């Protein structure tokens, strides 16, 4: 890609990516590591589509560009320039049944998801609704295989022949290039899609005689086999940067940054691996276990990256136990900042987070200097959680009781969070 003078961003699926890729090229994957990879990818793409209305070209890193795929006269570039399609995909080897001839026509009922184009600007509301449906299907299937989930949703729409009532702004019909129209709907309600030319954008196999080859996707193979495929196709260009086994050298300098140092870690990006202590790993484990607000993680996917957090020391545990009782009643899940060692020892290992800062013991009242220390401790832990896991945080003092579910539809806090309009939501102190 660099040889062809292309530019790109990288969705970072884990914090390890930050060690090797420049910070201004990274987009942290939404969700948490415990969630399935495909769901995190779709959620991240949906957020980009909502925020930008940009068109997206998605490429797995084992899909290598021998020549410029966006040049005039090249299949993918010409399909994008036509502005006729909402989605462009690449067929899989099993659909192609070996090397296809020039008369091959894609059926449009199956394919890959590792190299594709999504038009975010052409019918933005419909495309976003489509991706939201994909997210919901991931949750219903308990994070099934990405390709299976993707094509299940598209084929359900294709086979409905326009007869299924969908939500507002969602596609009602599909139109596949080279295939008869299966249904009729308004232009803005029809998902128009097309497959790439498999002789230009090659997938699988190791046929070095394909003269038209522009891109090569070494998919459906283990990492070692992928490398061998790319070597056979004379596309493996990492020998100067990787060892013989494909592993990064000890003194590697990262992704073409020259003498430029890595940017400082901020609250907006996860901490890089060399800064992760054993305590940080433990915090990550607690967050992965408790994120989602509800104990039933599949029931409310809109809160999949929201962590409910409270705090207590040993003297405050009776109040926390009452808070816990009300929270359990509503099926909630949460983590706890332990402000002293005694409280930490009494909390579940996968729920308690040891305080970052000075321990505070005993009951603390208004006006006490200890209250300031508690405040600092709280913000230090919240900041660390956001750096490590890139989640949203709802913080509740343990004396703030939930008589009803605060995240339910029609309840102020839950609706404010669902709207995704706000960076901060707070509670007034009306008695003042």
C-alpha positions as CSV (number, residue, x, y, z in Angstrom):
1,X,0.0,0.0,0.0
2,X,2.8,2.4,0.8
3,X,4.6,1.6,-2.4
4,X,1.4,2.6,-4.3
5,X,1.2,5.8,-2.2
6,X,-2.1,4.9,-0.7
7,X,-3.2,6.1,2.7
8,X,-5.2,4.2,5.3
9,X,-6.3,3.7,8.9
10,X,-6.0,0.6,11.0
11,X,-8.8,-0.7,13.4
12,X,-6.8,-1.8,16.4
13,X,-8.4,-5.0,17.7
14,X,-6.1,-5.1,20.8
15,X,-3.6,-2.9,22.6
16,X,-0.6,-4.8,21.0
17,X,-1.2,-2.9,17.7
18,X,-0.2,0.4,19.4
19,X,3.4,-0.8,19.7
20,X,3.9,-1.1,16.0
21,X,1.5,1.4,14.3
22,X,1.6,5.2,14.3
23,X,-1.1,6.7,16.6
24,X,-2.5,9.0,14.0
25,X,-3.4,6.0,11.9
26,X,-5.3,4.0,14.5
27,X,-9.0,3.6,15.3
28,X,-9.6,1.6,18.5
29,X,-12.0,-1.3,17.9
30,X,-15.2,-0.7,19.9
31,X,-16.4,-3.2,22.4
32,X,-14.1,-5.3,24.5
33,X,-11.7,-8.1,23.7
34,X,-14.0,-10.8,25.1
35,X,-16.6,-10.0,22.4
36,X,-16.3,-11.7,19.1
37,X,-14.0,-10.1,16.5
38,X,-16.7,-9.8,13.8
39,X,-19.1,-7.9,16.1
40,X,-16.4,-5.5,17.2
41,X,-15.5,-4.8,13.5
42,X,-19.1,-4.2,12.5
43,X,-19.7,-1.9,15.5
44,X,-16.6,0.1,14.8
45,X,-17.6,0.5,11.1
46,X,-21.1,1.5,12.0
47,X,-19.7,4.2,14.3
48,X,-17.5,5.5,11.5
49,X,-20.4,5.5,9.1
50,X,-22.6,7.4,11.5
51,X,-19.9,10.0,12.4
52,X,-18.6,10.7,8.8
53,X,-21.0,9.4,6.1
54,X,-17.7,8.4,4.3
55,X,-17.5,5.5,1.9
56,X,-15.3,2.7,3.2
57,X,-13.0,0.2,1.5
58,X,-12.2,-2.7,3.9
59,X,-9.2,-4.9,3.4
60,X,-7.8,-7.6,5.6
61,X,-4.1,-7.4,6.0
62,X,-3.6,-10.7,4.1
63,X,-5.2,-9.0,1.0
64,X,-2.2,-7.5,-0.7
65,X,-2.1,-4.9,-3.5
66,X,0.3,-5.8,-6.3
67,X,-1.0,-2.9,-8.4
68,X,-3.2,0.1,-7.5
69,X,-6.7,-1.2,-7.0
70,X,-8.2,2.2,-7.4
71,X,-6.6,3.2,-10.7
72,X,-8.7,3.9,-13.8
73,X,-9.3,0.7,-15.8
74,X,-9.0,-1.5,-12.7
75,X,-12.2,-3.3,-11.7
76,X,-12.7,-2.1,-8.1
77,X,-11.7,1.5,-8.8
78,X,-14.1,1.6,-11.8
79,X,-17.0,0.1,-9.8
80,X,-16.5,2.7,-7.1
81,X,-16.3,5.5,-9.6
82,X,-19.6,4.4,-11.2
83,X,-21.5,5.4,-8.0
84,X,-24.0,2.7,-8.7
85,X,-23.4,0.4,-5.8
86,X,-23.9,0.4,-2.0
87,X,-21.8,-2.7,-1.5
88,X,-19.0,-4.3,-3.5
89,X,-17.7,-7.7,-2.3
90,X,-15.2,-10.4,-3.2
91,X,-16.3,-14.0,-3.8
92,X,-14.7,-16.9,-1.9
93,X,-12.8,-19.8,-3.5
94,X,-15.7,-22.2,-2.9
95,X,-18.1,-19.9,-4.8
96,X,-15.6,-19.6,-7.7
97,X,-15.0,-23.4,-8.0
98,X,-11.4,-23.0,-8.9
99,X,-10.1,-20.5,-11.4
100,X,-13.1,-18.9,-13.1
101,X,-13.2,-18.0,-16.8
102,X,-14.0,-14.5,-18.2
103,X,-17.7,-15.4,-18.5
104,X,-18.1,-16.1,-14.8
105,X,-21.1,-14.4,-13.2
106,X,-21.5,-14.0,-9.4
107,X,-24.8,-15.2,-7.9
108,X,-24.7,-12.7,-5.0
109,X,-25.7,-15.1,-2.3
110,X,-22.4,-15.7,-0.7
111,X,-18.9,-14.3,-0.4
112,X,-16.2,-13.0,1.8
113,X,-16.1,-10.0,4.1
114,X,-12.4,-9.4,4.2
115,X,-12.2,-7.2,1.1
116,X,-15.2,-5.0,0.3
117,X,-16.6,-1.5,-0.3
118,X,-19.4,0.1,1.6
119,X,-21.0,3.3,0.4
120,X,-21.6,5.4,3.4
121,X,-22.5,8.6,1.5
122,X,-25.0,7.3,-1.1
123,X,-27.8,6.1,1.2
124,X,-26.4,6.8,4.6
125,X,-29.5,6.1,6.8
126,X,-30.3,2.8,5.0
127,X,-26.6,1.6,5.2
128,X,-26.4,2.5,8.9
129,X,-29.7,0.6,9.5
130,X,-28.3,-2.4,7.6
131,X,-25.2,-2.4,9.8
132,X,-27.3,-2.1,12.9
133,X,-29.2,-5.2,11.8
134,X,-25.9,-7.0,11.5
135,X,-25.0,-6.1,15.0
136,X,-28.4,-7.4,16.3
137,X,-27.9,-10.7,14.4
138,X,-24.4,-11.1,16.0
139,X,-26.1,-10.8,19.4
140,X,-28.9,-13.2,18.5
141,X,-26.4,-15.8,17.2
142,X,-24.1,-15.3,20.2
143,X,-21.4,-13.9,18.0
144,X,-21.4,-16.4,15.1
145,X,-18.9,-16.5,12.3
146,X,-18.7,-13.1,10.6
147,X,-19.3,-14.3,7.0
148,X,-22.2,-16.5,8.1
149,X,-23.9,-13.7,10.0
150,X,-23.3,-11.2,7.2
151,X,-24.7,-13.3,4.4
152,X,-27.6,-14.6,6.6
153,X,-28.8,-11.0,6.9
154,X,-28.3,-10.1,3.2
155,X,-29.9,-13.3,2.0
156,X,-32.9,-12.9,4.3
157,X,-33.4,-9.5,2.6
158,X,-32.7,-11.0,-0.9
159,X,-35.2,-13.9,-0.5
160,X,-37.9,-11.7,1.0
161,X,-38.5,-10.3,-2.5
162,X,-39.5,-7.0,-0.8
163,X,-42.3,-8.7,1.2
164,X,-40.8,-8.2,4.6
165,X,-41.6,-5.0,6.6
166,X,-38.4,-3.5,7.9
167,X,-37.7,-0.6,10.2
168,X,-37.7,3.0,8.9
169,X,-34.7,3.8,6.7
170,X,-33.7,0.1,6.3
171,X,-33.4,-1.5,2.9
172,X,-36.5,-3.1,1.6
173,X,-35.1,-4.8,-1.5
174,X,-31.8,-5.8,-3.2
175,X,-30.4,-5.6,-6.7
176,X,-27.3,-7.6,-7.7
177,X,-25.4,-6.6,-10.8
178,X,-25.7,-9.2,-13.6
179,X,-28.7,-10.8,-12.0
180,X,-32.5,-10.4,-12.6
181,X,-34.3,-7.9,-10.3
182,X,-35.9,-9.9,-7.5
183,X,-38.1,-7.2,-6.2
184,X,-39.1,-3.6,-6.6
185,X,-38.7,-0.7,-4.2
186,X,-37.7,2.9,-4.3
187,X,-34.1,3.7,-5.3
188,X,-33.2,4.7,-1.7
189,X,-34.7,1.5,-0.3
190,X,-32.8,-0.9,-2.6
191,X,-29.4,-2.3,-1.6
192,X,-27.5,-2.4,-4.9
193,X,-24.4,-4.6,-4.8
194,X,-21.8,-6.2,-7.1
195,X,-18.9,-8.6,-7.0
196,X,-15.3,-7.8,-7.9
197,X,-13.8,-9.4,-11.0
198,X,-12.1,-12.6,-9.6
199,X,-9.4,-12.5,-12.2
200,X,-8.4,-9.0,-11.1
201,X,-9.0,-9.3,-7.4
202,X,-7.8,-12.9,-6.8
203,X,-8.7,-14.9,-3.7
204,X,-7.0,-18.0,-2.5
205,X,-4.9,-20.4,-4.7
206,X,-1.3,-19.9,-5.7
207,X,-1.6,-19.4,-9.5
208,X,1.2,-17.0,-10.5
209,X,0.2,-17.0,-14.2
210,X,-2.8,-14.7,-13.7
211,X,-1.6,-11.7,-15.7
212,X,-4.5,-9.4,-14.7
213,X,-3.9,-9.9,-11.0
214,X,-4.1,-6.5,-9.1
215,X,-4.9,-7.7,-5.6
216,X,-4.3,-11.1,-3.9
217,X,-6.2,-12.3,-0.8
218,X,-4.4,-15.2,1.0
219,X,-7.5,-16.1,3.1
220,X,-8.8,-19.3,4.6
221,X,-5.4,-20.4,5.9
222,X,-3.4,-20.2,9.1
223,X,-0.9,-17.4,9.6
224,X,2.1,-19.6,8.5
225,X,0.3,-20.8,5.4
226,X,-0.8,-17.2,4.5
227,X,2.9,-16.2,4.6
228,X,3.9,-19.1,2.3
229,X,1.1,-18.2,-0.1
230,X,2.2,-14.5,-0.2
231,X,5.8,-15.7,-0.8
232,X,4.7,-18.0,-3.6
233,X,2.9,-15.1,-5.2
234,X,6.0,-12.9,-4.7
235,X,4.0,-10.5,-2.5
236,X,5.7,-11.1,0.8
237,X,7.5,-7.8,1.5
238,X,8.1,-8.0,5.2
239,X,11.4,-9.9,5.2
240,X,13.3,-6.8,6.2
241,X,11.0,-6.1,9.1
242,X,10.1,-9.6,10.3
243,X,12.2,-12.6,11.2
244,X,12.2,-15.9,9.4
245,X,9.2,-17.1,11.4
246,X,7.3,-13.9,10.7
247,X,7.8,-12.5,14.1
248,X,8.8,-8.8,14.8
249,X,12.5,-8.3,15.6
250,X,13.4,-7.2,19.1
251,X,14.6,-3.8,18.0
252,X,12.0,-3.0,15.5
253,X,11.1,0.6,14.9
254,X,7.4,0.2,14.1
255,X,5.5,1.3,11.0
256,X,7.6,3.6,8.9
257,X,8.0,6.3,11.5
258,X,11.6,7.1,10.9
259,X,13.1,8.9,13.9
260,X,9.7,10.1,15.0
261,X,8.7,8.9,18.5
262,X,5.3,7.4,19.3
263,X,2.7,9.9,20.5
264,X,2.1,10.1,24.2
265,X,-0.8,7.9,25.4
266,X,-4.0,9.9,26.1
267,X,-7.3,9.0,27.7
268,X,-8.6,8.6,24.1
269,X,-6.5,5.6,23.2
270,X,-5.6,2.3,25.0
271,X,-2.3,2.1,26.8
272,X,0.4,0.3,24.7
273,X,1.6,-3.1,25.9
274,X,5.0,-2.1,27.3
275,X,3.2,0.0,29.8
276,X,0.8,-2.7,31.0
277,X,1.5,-3.9,34.5
278,X,0.0,-7.0,36.1
279,X,-2.5,-4.7,37.9
280,X,-3.5,-3.2,34.5
281,X,-4.1,-6.7,33.1
282,X,-6.3,-7.5,36.1
283,X,-8.3,-4.3,35.5
284,X,-8.8,-5.3,31.9
285,X,-10.0,-8.7,33.1
286,X,-12.6,-7.1,35.4
287,X,-13.8,-4.7,32.7
288,X,-14.1,-7.5,30.2
289,X,-16.1,-9.5,32.7
290,X,-18.5,-6.7,33.8
291,X,-18.9,-4.4,30.8
292,X,-22.4,-4.3,29.4
293,X,-24.3,-2.9,32.4
294,X,-26.6,-6.0,32.5
295,X,-25.7,-9.5,33.7
296,X,-27.3,-10.8,30.5
297,X,-24.9,-9.4,28.0
298,X,-26.9,-10.3,24.9
299,X,-30.2,-8.7,26.1
300,X,-29.1,-5.1,25.7
301,X,-26.4,-4.8,23.0
302,X,-26.7,-1.0,23.0
303,X,-24.8,-1.0,26.3
304,X,-22.2,-3.5,25.2
305,X,-19.3,-1.0,25.8
306,X,-20.7,0.7,28.9
307,X,-19.3,-0.2,32.4
308,X,-21.3,0.5,35.6
309,X,-18.8,1.4,38.3
310,X,-19.2,2.2,42.1
311,X,-16.7,2.4,45.0
312,X,-16.5,1.5,48.7
313,X,-14.0,1.0,51.5
314,X,-14.5,-1.5,54.3
315,X,-16.4,1.0,56.5
316,X,-18.8,1.7,53.6
317,X,-19.4,-1.9,52.7
318,X,-22.9,-2.1,54.4
319,X,-24.1,0.7,52.2
320,X,-22.5,-1.0,49.2
321,X,-24.3,-4.2,50.0
322,X,-27.6,-2.4,50.0
323,X,-26.7,-0.8,46.6
324,X,-25.7,-4.3,45.4
325,X,-29.1,-5.7,46.4
326,X,-31.1,-3.1,44.4
327,X,-28.7,-3.5,41.4
328,X,-29.1,-7.3,41.3
329,X,-32.9,-6.9,41.5
330,X,-32.8,-5.1,38.1
331,X,-30.4,-7.6,36.6
332,X,-27.4,-5.2,36.5
333,X,-23.7,-6.0,36.4
334,X,-20.9,-3.7,37.7
335,X,-17.4,-3.3,39.0
336,X,-16.2,-1.8,42.3
337,X,-13.3,0.5,43.2
338,X,-12.0,-0.8,46.5
339,X,-10.6,2.2,48.4
340,X,-8.7,0.1,50.9
341,X,-7.2,-3.4,51.1
342,X,-9.9,-4.7,53.5
343,X,-12.7,-3.9,51.0
344,X,-10.7,-5.4,48.2
345,X,-10.3,-8.6,50.1
346,X,-14.1,-8.9,50.6
347,X,-15.1,-8.3,47.0
348,X,-15.3,-10.9,44.3
349,X,-12.0,-11.2,42.5
350,X,-13.5,-10.5,39.1
351,X,-15.4,-7.5,40.4
352,X,-13.0,-5.5,42.5
353,X,-10.5,-2.9,41.3
354,X,-7.8,-1.9,43.7
355,X,-7.6,1.9,44.1
356,X,-4.9,3.7,42.2
357,X,-3.6,6.2,44.7
358,X,-3.8,6.6,48.5
359,X,-6.0,4.2,50.4
360,X,-8.9,5.9,52.4
361,X,-10.2,4.1,55.5
362,X,-13.2,4.8,57.7
363,X,-16.4,6.7,57.0
364,X,-15.8,10.0,55.2
365,X,-18.1,13.0,55.6
366,X,-18.6,16.2,53.7
367,X,-15.8,18.7,54.4
368,X,-13.2,16.0,55.2
369,X,-9.9,16.2,53.5
370,X,-10.3,12.4,52.9
371,X,-13.2,13.2,50.5
372,X,-10.8,15.0,48.2
373,X,-8.6,11.9,48.1
374,X,-11.6,9.7,47.3
375,X,-12.4,12.0,44.4
376,X,-8.9,11.8,43.0
377,X,-8.8,8.0,43.4
378,X,-12.1,7.7,41.5
379,X,-10.9,9.8,38.6
380,X,-7.6,8.0,38.4
381,X,-9.3,4.6,38.1
382,X,-11.9,5.8,35.6
383,X,-9.1,7.3,33.5
384,X,-7.1,4.1,33.6
385,X,-10.1,2.0,32.6
386,X,-10.8,4.3,29.6
387,X,-7.2,4.1,28.5
388,X,-7.0,0.3,28.9
389,X,-10.4,-0.6,27.5
390,X,-11.9,2.4,25.6
391,X,-15.3,1.9,27.3
392,X,-18.0,4.3,28.5
393,X,-18.3,4.6,32.2
394,X,-21.4,5.2,34.4
395,X,-20.2,6.0,37.9
396,X,-22.6,5.7,40.9
397,X,-21.8,6.3,44.5
398,X,-22.9,3.4,46.6
399,X,-25.4,5.6,48.4
400,X,-27.2,6.2,45.1
401,X,-29.9,3.5,45.1
402,X,-31.7,2.2,42.0
403,X,-35.4,1.8,42.8
404,X,-36.1,1.0,39.2
405,X,-33.8,0.1,36.3
406,X,-32.0,3.4,35.4
407,X,-31.1,2.1,31.9
408,X,-34.6,1.0,30.8
409,X,-36.2,2.6,27.8
410,X,-38.2,5.7,28.7
411,X,-35.9,6.4,31.7
412,X,-33.9,9.6,31.5
413,X,-30.4,8.2,32.0
414,X,-30.9,5.2,29.7
415,X,-32.4,7.3,27.0
416,X,-29.6,9.9,27.2
417,X,-26.9,7.3,26.9
418,X,-28.8,5.5,23.9
419,X,-28.9,8.8,22.0
420,X,-25.1,8.8,21.9
421,X,-25.2,12.6,21.8
422,X,-23.4,13.4,25.0
423,X,-19.8,13.1,26.3
424,X,-20.9,13.7,29.9
425,X,-24.2,13.2,31.7
426,X,-24.5,14.4,35.3
427,X,-26.9,14.8,38.2
428,X,-27.7,18.2,39.8
429,X,-27.6,18.9,43.5
430,X,-30.9,20.6,43.7
431,X,-30.8,21.2,47.5
432,X,-28.2,23.9,46.8
